[in-house]
Amino acid sequence: MIYLDHQASTPTHPQVVAAMQPYYTEHYANPHAADHAAGWTAADAIEASRNNVAHAVDADADEIIFTSGATEANNLAIRGLTRSDPNRKKVIVSAIEHKAVLAPAREVAREGAELVVAPVDREGRVDLDRLSKLVDDQTLLVSIMLVNNEMGVVQPIKEISQLCRSAGALLHTDAAQALYWLPIDVLELGVDFLSLSGHKASGPKGIGALYVSREVRSRLQPLIHGGDQEGGLRAGTLPTPLCAGLGEACRLLPDDRAVAEWRSLTLELEAGLQSLFPQMETIGNREDRHPGNLCVRIPGVDAERLVALLQPDVALARGSACTSGIPEPSHVLRAMGLDANEAAEVVRFSTAPTTCKGEIAMALQCIAEAADRMKVSA
């Protein structure tokens, strides 16, 4: 199979697998067992990994909380914060957030918060003028993703941070789709919370992290109770192998040259698709986007049928992988102004630094054959 669904999940890097292995077979002690050397070894591995994660986002190690993934990190940032401030009740999210942000935001609304959804423009970027009118002295938290998971557009987080600071609001960003390629500096971005995921960046599934600025840490309340792990913010025994895997993945992130080559490969795929489908439209801002993302609308082509015809030869997605199988049009595409029929013509390809030219050529051949089959049966 030619795998072009890397934004849904990346293959685990062999060096990451190797880094995890000893903590399954040799150093398997509980990292919170403080009375013996075996526990100390596991604890040291976790702290080394915490340092690697912190370095990847230019934070301090004590500002990193390990979680089971970005979904838990998002929940902790949103639900854990809203429990701590009875005076500010407004929570703002963008219309294109992942469900891992939208769902906890709706939950806090059911608990009494005021939930406000900020619109985006046709290119998939948050409308700063309209957002500036929404952020006020009643706003507790703004949650805007750094890079969108469906059409790959980078959001203007620095500018959003300035809006939040002026109103005394806090800012959270889901950076799950950014870690693998975008240099992240939490201070430069001006965020208070930042969520990460291992399996979006050649790390293992089941592990993520939440950056929590030490200035606001005391305001965050835990969602999981039962122990004092992670400074009391996340109870439960940490999975040493998974933590080691995330730390190693953060150490192996592609450099600028690799990212540039990656982007060039994606553009090659786009050019090949454009030759097959001259009316094809690339969704989202073309300049400031994920190097592996190619979200396209092919007028007259049913995306669901195209994806089905490509099985089991090519893996790709109709919009967000997390909405696959759900008949409603993508909320991201609808927020950008596409109607239901247009959204049904959208396909997302996502490459990786490890994708090769031969795979692109083979995928284009498979797509051309599938398109011919669709014409014959039309």
C-alpha positions as CSV (number, residue, x, y, z in Angstrom):
1,M,0.0,0.0,0.0
2,I,1.1,3.6,-0.7
3,Y,0.4,5.4,2.5
4,L,-0.7,9.0,2.0
5,D,-2.5,9.6,5.3
6,H,0.3,10.7,7.5
7,Q,-1.7,13.5,9.1
8,A,-4.0,10.8,10.6
9,S,-1.0,8.8,11.9
10,T,2.7,8.5,11.1
11,P,4.7,5.3,11.1
12,T,6.8,5.0,14.3
13,H,10.5,5.8,13.6
14,P,12.8,2.7,14.0
15,Q,15.0,4.7,16.4
16,V,11.9,5.5,18.5
17,V,11.0,1.8,18.6
18,A,14.6,1.0,19.7
19,A,14.5,3.7,22.4
20,M,11.3,2.2,23.8
21,Q,12.3,-1.5,23.8
22,P,14.5,-1.5,26.9
23,Y,11.7,-0.2,29.1
24,Y,9.5,-3.1,28.1
25,T,12.1,-5.8,28.6
26,E,14.9,-4.6,31.0
27,H,14.0,-1.4,32.8
28,Y,10.3,-2.2,33.5
29,A,10.1,-0.9,37.1
30,N,7.4,1.6,38.1
31,P,9.0,5.1,37.6
32,H,7.3,6.3,40.8
33,A,8.9,3.6,42.9
34,A,11.3,5.8,44.9
35,D,12.8,3.2,47.2
36,H,15.0,1.2,44.7
37,A,17.4,1.7,41.9
38,A,15.2,0.1,39.3
39,G,12.5,2.7,39.9
40,W,15.2,5.4,39.8
41,T,16.3,4.2,36.3
42,A,12.7,4.4,35.0
43,A,12.2,7.8,36.5
44,D,15.5,9.1,35.0
45,A,14.3,7.9,31.6
46,I,11.1,9.8,31.9
47,E,12.8,13.0,33.0
48,A,15.3,12.7,30.1
49,S,12.3,12.4,27.8
50,R,10.6,15.3,29.4
51,N,13.7,17.4,28.7
52,N,13.6,16.4,25.0
53,V,9.9,17.3,24.7
54,A,10.6,20.6,26.4
55,H,13.5,21.4,24.1
56,A,11.3,20.7,21.1
57,V,9.0,23.6,22.1
58,D,11.6,25.8,23.8
59,A,10.0,25.3,27.2
60,D,11.4,24.3,30.6
61,A,11.1,20.6,31.6
62,D,8.9,21.4,34.6
63,E,6.3,23.0,32.2
64,I,5.7,19.6,30.4
65,I,2.9,17.4,31.6
66,F,2.7,13.9,30.0
67,T,-0.8,12.8,28.9
68,S,-2.2,9.9,26.9
69,G,-2.3,12.1,23.8
70,A,-3.4,15.5,22.4
71,T,-7.0,14.7,23.2
72,E,-6.4,14.4,26.9
73,A,-4.1,17.4,26.8
74,N,-6.8,19.5,25.2
75,N,-9.3,18.4,27.7
76,L,-7.0,19.2,30.6
77,A,-6.3,22.7,29.2
78,I,-9.9,23.5,28.6
79,R,-11.8,21.7,31.3
80,G,-9.1,21.9,33.9
81,L,-8.9,25.7,33.6
82,T,-12.6,26.5,33.5
83,R,-13.0,24.9,36.9
84,S,-10.7,27.4,38.5
85,D,-12.1,30.8,37.7
86,P,-15.7,31.7,38.6
87,N,-15.4,35.3,37.3
88,R,-14.6,34.8,33.7
89,K,-17.1,32.5,31.9
90,K,-16.3,33.0,28.2
91,V,-14.4,30.3,26.2
92,I,-13.7,31.0,22.5
93,V,-12.7,28.3,20.0
94,S,-12.4,28.6,16.2
95,A,-14.9,27.0,13.8
96,I,-12.2,24.7,12.4
97,E,-11.0,23.1,15.7
98,H,-10.5,19.4,16.0
99,K,-13.2,17.5,17.8
100,A,-10.8,17.0,20.7
101,V,-11.2,20.8,21.3
102,L,-14.8,21.2,20.3
103,A,-16.1,18.4,22.5
104,P,-14.5,19.6,25.8
105,A,-15.5,23.2,24.9
106,R,-19.1,22.1,24.5
107,E,-18.9,20.2,27.8
108,V,-17.8,23.3,29.7
109,A,-20.7,25.1,28.1
110,R,-23.0,22.5,29.5
111,E,-21.4,23.2,32.9
112,G,-22.2,27.0,32.7
113,A,-19.5,28.5,30.5
114,E,-20.3,30.8,27.6
115,L,-19.0,29.1,24.4
116,V,-18.3,31.4,21.4
117,V,-17.1,30.1,18.0
118,A,-14.8,32.4,16.0
119,P,-15.2,32.3,12.2
120,V,-12.6,31.7,9.6
121,D,-12.1,33.1,6.1
122,R,-12.3,31.2,2.8
123,E,-8.6,30.3,3.1
124,G,-9.1,28.7,6.5
125,R,-7.5,31.3,8.7
126,V,-9.1,32.8,11.8
127,D,-10.7,36.2,11.0
128,L,-8.6,38.4,13.4
129,D,-10.9,41.4,13.0
130,R,-13.9,39.4,14.1
131,L,-12.0,37.6,16.8
132,S,-10.9,41.0,18.3
133,K,-14.5,41.9,18.8
134,L,-15.2,38.6,20.6
135,V,-12.2,38.7,23.1
136,D,-13.1,40.8,26.1
137,D,-12.7,41.1,29.9
138,Q,-15.2,38.2,30.3
139,T,-13.0,35.8,28.3
140,L,-11.2,33.1,30.3
141,L,-9.7,31.1,27.4
142,V,-9.2,31.2,23.7
143,S,-8.3,27.9,22.0
144,I,-7.1,28.0,18.4
145,M,-5.1,25.2,16.8
146,L,-1.6,26.0,15.4
147,V,-2.0,23.9,12.2
148,N,-5.3,22.6,10.9
149,N,-5.5,18.8,10.5
150,E,-7.7,18.9,7.4
151,M,-6.4,21.6,5.1
152,G,-3.1,22.2,6.8
153,V,-3.3,26.0,7.2
154,V,-1.1,27.6,9.9
155,Q,-3.1,30.0,12.2
156,P,-1.8,33.4,13.3
157,I,-1.2,32.4,16.9
158,K,1.2,35.3,17.6
159,E,-1.4,37.9,16.7
160,I,-4.1,36.0,18.6
161,S,-1.9,36.0,21.6
162,Q,-1.7,39.8,21.5
163,L,-5.5,40.0,21.5
164,C,-5.7,37.7,24.4
165,R,-3.0,39.5,26.4
166,S,-4.8,42.8,25.9
167,A,-8.0,41.4,27.5
168,G,-6.3,39.3,30.2
169,A,-7.5,36.1,28.6
170,L,-5.4,32.9,28.4
171,L,-4.5,31.1,25.1
172,H,-4.3,27.4,24.3
173,T,-3.2,25.9,21.0
174,D,-3.4,22.4,19.8
175,A,-0.1,21.9,18.1
176,A,-0.5,18.2,17.2
177,Q,0.0,18.9,13.5
178,A,2.8,21.3,14.0
179,L,5.4,19.4,16.1
180,Y,6.6,17.3,13.2
181,W,7.8,20.2,11.0
182,L,7.2,23.7,12.4
183,P,9.8,25.2,14.8
184,I,7.9,25.9,18.0
185,D,8.8,28.5,20.7
186,V,6.1,28.8,23.3
187,L,7.3,32.2,24.5
188,E,7.5,33.6,21.0
189,L,4.0,32.2,20.2
190,G,2.8,33.7,23.5
191,V,0.7,30.7,24.5
192,D,-0.2,29.6,28.0
193,F,-1.0,26.0,27.0
194,L,0.1,23.9,24.1
195,S,-0.9,20.3,23.2
196,L,1.2,17.7,21.6
197,S,0.7,14.2,20.2
198,G,3.3,11.4,19.7
199,H,1.8,9.6,16.7
200,K,1.6,12.7,14.6
201,A,5.4,13.0,14.7
202,S,6.8,9.5,14.2
203,G,6.3,8.7,17.9
204,P,4.1,6.0,19.4
205,K,0.3,6.1,19.9
206,G,-1.0,6.6,23.4
207,I,1.3,9.4,24.5
208,G,1.2,13.2,24.3
209,A,2.0,16.2,26.4
210,L,0.6,19.5,27.5
211,Y,2.8,22.5,27.9
212,V,1.6,24.6,30.9
213,S,3.3,27.9,31.5
214,R,4.5,28.1,35.1
215,E,2.7,31.4,35.4
216,V,-0.7,29.8,35.1
217,R,0.0,26.3,36.4
218,S,-1.6,27.0,39.8
219,R,-4.9,27.8,38.0
220,L,-5.2,24.4,36.4
221,Q,-7.2,21.7,38.1
222,P,-6.7,18.0,37.4
223,L,-9.3,15.9,35.5
224,I,-7.9,12.5,36.7
225,H,-7.5,11.8,40.4
226,G,-5.8,9.1,42.3
227,G,-2.2,10.2,42.8
228,D,0.3,13.0,42.8
229,Q,2.0,12.3,39.5
230,E,2.8,15.1,37.2
231,G,2.8,17.7,40.0
232,G,-0.7,16.6,41.0
233,L,-2.2,17.6,37.5
234,R,-2.4,14.1,36.1
235,A,-2.7,11.0,38.3
236,G,-1.6,7.6,37.2
237,T,1.6,5.6,36.6
238,L,3.4,7.1,33.6
239,P,4.1,4.6,30.7
240,T,7.9,4.7,30.7
241,P,8.3,3.2,27.2
242,L,5.8,5.6,25.6
243,C,7.4,8.6,27.3
244,A,10.8,7.5,26.1
245,G,9.3,7.1,22.6
246,L,7.9,10.6,22.6
247,G,11.2,12.0,23.8
248,E,13.1,10.3,21.1
249,A,10.7,11.4,18.4
250,C,11.2,15.0,19.6
251,R,14.9,14.5,19.3
252,L,14.6,13.2,15.7
253,L,12.4,16.0,14.2
254,P,13.2,16.9,10.6
255,D,15.5,19.9,10.0
256,D,14.7,22.8,7.7
257,R,16.3,21.1,4.7
258,A,14.3,17.9,5.1
259,V,11.1,20.0,5.5
260,A,11.8,21.9,2.3
261,E,12.4,18.6,0.4
262,W,9.2,17.3,1.9
263,R,7.2,20.3,0.7
264,S,8.7,19.9,-2.7
265,L,7.5,16.3,-2.9
266,T,4.0,17.4,-2.0
267,L,4.0,20.0,-4.7
268,E,5.0,17.3,-7.1
269,L,2.0,15.3,-6.1
270,E,-0.2,18.4,-6.5
271,A,1.1,19.0,-10.0
272,G,0.4,15.4,-11.0
273,L,-3.1,15.6,-9.7
274,Q,-3.7,18.9,-11.5
275,S,-2.7,17.3,-14.8
276,L,-5.2,14.5,-14.1
277,F,-7.9,16.9,-13.0
278,P,-7.5,20.3,-14.6
279,Q,-10.4,21.8,-12.6
280,M,-8.9,20.7,-9.2
281,E,-8.9,23.3,-6.5
282,T,-6.5,23.2,-3.6
283,I,-8.3,24.0,-0.3
284,G,-6.8,26.5,2.1
285,N,-4.1,29.2,2.1
286,R,-1.3,28.0,-0.3
287,E,1.6,29.8,1.3
288,D,1.4,29.2,5.0
289,R,0.6,25.5,5.4
290,H,1.7,22.0,6.5
291,P,4.5,20.8,4.1
292,G,2.8,17.4,3.7
293,N,-0.8,18.5,3.4
294,L,-2.7,18.4,0.1
295,C,-6.4,19.0,0.6
296,V,-8.1,19.3,-2.8
297,R,-11.6,19.6,-4.3
298,I,-12.1,17.7,-7.6
299,P,-15.3,19.0,-9.1
300,G,-17.5,16.3,-10.4
301,V,-15.7,13.5,-8.5
302,D,-17.3,11.9,-5.5
303,A,-14.6,11.7,-2.9
304,E,-16.1,8.8,-1.1
305,R,-16.2,6.7,-4.2
306,L,-12.7,7.7,-5.3
307,V,-11.2,6.7,-1.9
308,A,-13.1,3.4,-2.0
309,L,-11.8,2.6,-5.5
310,L,-8.2,3.2,-4.4
311,Q,-8.4,0.5,-1.8
312,P,-6.2,-1.4,-0.9
313,D,-3.6,0.3,-3.0
314,V,-3.5,3.9,-1.7
315,A,-4.4,5.2,1.8
316,L,-5.9,8.7,1.9
317,A,-8.8,10.5,3.6
318,R,-11.9,12.4,2.9
319,G,-11.3,15.5,5.0
320,S,-10.4,14.8,8.6
321,A,-9.6,11.2,9.4
322,C,-11.6,11.6,12.6
323,T,-14.8,12.3,10.6
324,S,-14.4,9.4,8.2
325,G,-17.5,7.3,8.1
326,I,-19.7,10.1,9.3
327,P,-22.2,11.2,6.6
328,E,-22.3,14.9,7.5
329,P,-19.9,17.2,5.6
330,S,-16.7,18.2,7.3
331,H,-17.4,21.1,9.8
332,V,-14.0,22.6,8.7
333,L,-14.9,22.7,5.0
334,R,-18.4,24.1,5.8
335,A,-16.8,26.8,8.0
336,M,-14.7,27.8,5.1
337,G,-17.7,28.4,2.9
338,L,-18.0,25.1,1.0
339,D,-21.5,23.8,0.6
340,A,-22.4,20.1,1.1
341,N,-21.9,19.1,-2.5
342,E,-18.5,20.8,-2.7
343,A,-17.4,19.3,0.6
344,A,-18.3,15.8,-0.8
345,E,-15.7,16.4,-3.6
346,V,-12.8,17.0,-1.2
347,V,-9.9,14.6,-0.6
348,R,-6.9,14.9,1.7
349,F,-3.5,13.5,0.8
350,S,-0.8,13.8,3.4
351,T,2.8,12.9,2.7
352,A,5.8,12.5,5.1
353,P,9.5,13.2,5.0
354,T,9.9,9.4,4.2
355,T,7.6,9.5,1.2
356,C,9.6,8.9,-2.0
357,K,9.1,10.0,-5.6
358,G,8.4,6.4,-6.7
359,E,5.4,6.3,-4.3
360,I,4.1,9.5,-5.7
361,A,4.3,8.2,-9.3
362,M,2.6,4.9,-8.4
363,A,-0.2,6.8,-6.5
364,L,-0.9,9.0,-9.5
365,Q,-1.1,6.0,-11.7
366,C,-3.6,4.3,-9.3
367,I,-5.6,7.5,-9.1
368,A,-5.7,7.9,-12.9
369,E,-7.0,4.3,-13.2
370,A,-9.6,4.9,-10.6
371,A,-10.7,8.1,-12.4
372,D,-11.1,6.1,-15.6
373,R,-13.2,3.5,-13.9
374,M,-15.5,6.2,-12.5
375,K,-15.9,7.7,-16.0
376,V,-16.8,4.3,-17.5
377,S,-19.4,3.6,-14.8
378,A,-20.9,7.1,-14.8
